[in-house]
Amino acid sequence: MENKKIVNIQIWTPYLIKEISEECSEQELKAQKEMFGYDPSNLLTENKIVSERNLILLDKERESTTRPEFIIAGCTIEGEAEVKKCKGSGALIARYSIFYGEASDYTGSYPDESGYAFDIPKSTDLVRSLLKYDNFLEGIILRNETKIRNAITEFNKINQGTIIITPYLPKALEYN
């Protein structure tokens, strides 16, 4: 772990950090998996991820004393409202949602309108891959739009899912 840069990531979606089966019936769990993309092999037990050049610390509490370099947030009415409150703060937030590429069915807002700089399809494996992708991590640490865009382009070429950079990214990077 020597010489690894620490990268602070906050996770604001229960789909990535909770055991939903404890909170719902078997029928509800089936619906969560089929309709809403819940993956029980999420990041629940992971507090850190080690990549080749970085140590990624996963903060699963919304009220944290450490400012994250990147936030992954779900798309609920409450979640979108929370992201909108962060708009203009410089927070780099990715939407993790079944509404990927589209407006939210809850509010009718597109990701950039709510303050999301990225849009990620609901895939735990894709999130894990992104959080291990050093070129992306280094771009967000530096807050360098060109590095971020190049990293996402490279990432999308080698991974099944496609991360969308929203029109809000340049605006988010204006703030520190």
N, C-alpha and C positions, 0 to 999 in steps of 0.2 A: 504494500500500500504506500510505500515511500514514493515521494515525488509526484503523487497524483493530486490533481487539482480537485478541490471539493466543490461540488455543484449542488445547490439546494433547490429541491423540487417540492412543490406542494401539490397534494392530490385533494381535490374538492368534490369528488364524486364517489358515492357509496358503491357504485358498480365496480370500482377498482380496489376498494379497501375494506369492504364489509362482507360478512357471511350472511347473505340475504336469506338463506334457507332457514335460519333460526327465527326469522321474523314473519314467515308466511307459511301457508299450507302447501301441501304437495302440488295442488292444482295451481296456486298462485306462483310457486317456484317455476313450474313448467311454462307458464305465461311469461315470467320474467326472462327465461332463457330464450324462448321462441320469438316473442314479440319485441322484447326490449334489449336483447343481446347480453344478458347477464352470463358471465363466465366464472364458475366457481373457482377456477385456478387463477384468480386475480392476484393483486399485490398485497393481500391481507397480511401475510407473514413476512414480507420483505420490508426492511427498514433502510436498506442500502443496496445499491447495485454497483458493481465494480466493472468498469470498462478498461480498455487498454491504457488510457491516459487520465481517467477521471474516477473519482469516488462520488457517486450520486447518493445523496442523503434524501430519503423520502419522508417528508413531513406530512402527516395525515391530520393535522389540526389546523383549522382555518385561522385561529387566533394564535399566531406564532410571533416570537420575538425576532426571528431570523427572516430577513427579506429574501424571498426566493428568486432565483434567476428565471424560473418558469413555473407555470401553474397549469394543471390539467383539471378542468371543471366540467361537470355534467351540464345537461340542458334540461332544467326544470323551470317552472315559473320563478321559484325562489332563487335558484342558481343563476338564472339570467339577470335577475334584479341585483344580485351580489356582484356579478361581473360588471354590470352597468355602473355600479358605485365605484368600481376600480378604474373605469374609463378615464383617461387623462392622468393616471398616476404613473404610467410607464410600465405597468405590469404586463408581462408577456403571457397571455392566457390562451390555452387551446381548448376548444369545445370538443368534448368526447360524447358523441351523440348518435342516436339512430336517425337523426335528421341531417346527417352528414351531406354536405353539398346543397342543402335546401334551407328554406326558412323554418324556424321552429313552429311546430304545430301548436305550441302553447301560447306563444306571443305574436307569431307572424313575423318576427324579426330575423334577419339574416345574421350570421355570426359577427360580421364586422360592425353591424348596427348596435349590437350589444356590447362590443368591446373585446371580442375574441380576435386574436391575431392569427390563429391557426384553426383548422377544422380537421378533426381526426375521426375516421370511422370507428365504430365501437368494436375494437379488437384488442384484447389484452396483450396478445403476442406482438402486435404492431407497436403498442406503447412501450413494451419492454425493449424492442429493437431500437426505437427512437431514443429511449433513455440511455442506451449503450452506444449510440452513434456519436463518437467524439467530435466529428466535424460540426455537427449541429450544436452540441453542447458548448463548444468553443465559440461558435458564432453568437449564441445567446449570452454567454459570459461577457464577450466583447461588445455586445449590442451592436453588431455590425451587420447591416441589412444585406450587403452583398454576400458575406460569408454564410449568413442564414439561408438566403435564397439558393446559393450554390449547394449547400449541404442538403437542403430539402430536395433539390433536383436530383442529386446523387442518390439520396436515400430512396426516393420514389422509383428509381431505376432498378434497385436491387431488392426491393421489398414488394410484397403482393399488394399491400394497401397504398393508397395515395394520400399524402398529407397535403391539404390545401393551405396556401398562405393567403390570408384575406387582405382586402385593401386597407384594413386597419393597421397592419404591421408597421408601415413607415411612421404613422402617427404615434403609435405606442413607443417607438424608439426615440421620438423627439424628447421624451421625458426621462429623467433619471430618477 
